[in-house]
Amino acid sequence: MNTLKSLKNSIILTGKIPFAGAIFAGILVGICLFSVAMPRVINADYANATNATYVAKAANEARKVVKTIRVVVTAYSSAENQTDETPFITASNKYVRDGIIANNMLPFGTKVRIPKLYGNKVFVVEDRMNKKKSDYHIDIWMPEELLAVNFGVKTAEIEILEN
C-alpha cells in the first residue's frame, strides 16, 4: 500500500507518470530495431524502377540485326563477391538496371537481343567482365545473387542491333 501511495504522491508532485519515460524508451528502441530489420533502398533501386520503362520501350522498337554471334551467357548481380568496390555502378559509369549486360568485345551502348532466352528483349552493353573471360561471353545483370547463380551457364546466339 505504501508503494501505491508514493506513486500517487510522485504523480501529483511532478505531474508526470514515472512509466512515461520507459514507454518512450521502448518506442524509440522499437523504431531503431525496425530500421535495422527493414531492407535499405539504394540509388540502384530507384534506377531499376525508372529505367524499366526505358528497356520495355526499347524492346518494342523494330531494329535491324547487324550481326549474329554465338556466345556463352552467364549472369551476375551486385554482390561484392561478383563485382568490384562499386557494385551498383557499371564500367560505363551508369547505375545497374534490368537490361544491362557485360561484355569485353562490344562497345558501350551496343544493343543486343538474345532471342533463344529472352525473345525480343533488348539488352545494352554497359559493363565489362574480368579480362580472363572470352570476348564471346556475355554476363547479364540480375537484381539478386540467387537469380544469377540459378541462371547458370548457357550458350546462345545474340543479335547485335543497329544503333
HELIX and SHEET records of a PDB file:
HELIX    1   1 ASN A    2  THR A   14  1                                  13    
HELIX    2   2 PHE A   19  ALA A   37  1                                  19    
HELIX    3   3 ASN A   43  ASN A   60  1                                  18    
HELIX    4   4 GLU A   80  GLN A   82  5                                   3    
HELIX    5   5 PRO A  115  TYR A  118  1                                   4    
HELIX    6   6 GLU A  145  PHE A  151  1                                   7    
SHEET    1   A 7 VAL A  65  TYR A  76  0                                        
SHEET    2   A 7 HIS A 137  TRP A 141  1                                        
SHEET    3   A 7 ILE A 100  ALA A 102 -1                                        
SHEET    4   A 7 VAL A 122  ASP A 127  1                                        
SHEET    5   A 7 LYS A 111  ARG A 113 -1                                        
SHEET    6   A 7 LYS A 154  LEU A 161 -1                                        
SHEET    7   A 7 VAL A  65  TYR A  76 -1                                        
END                                                                             
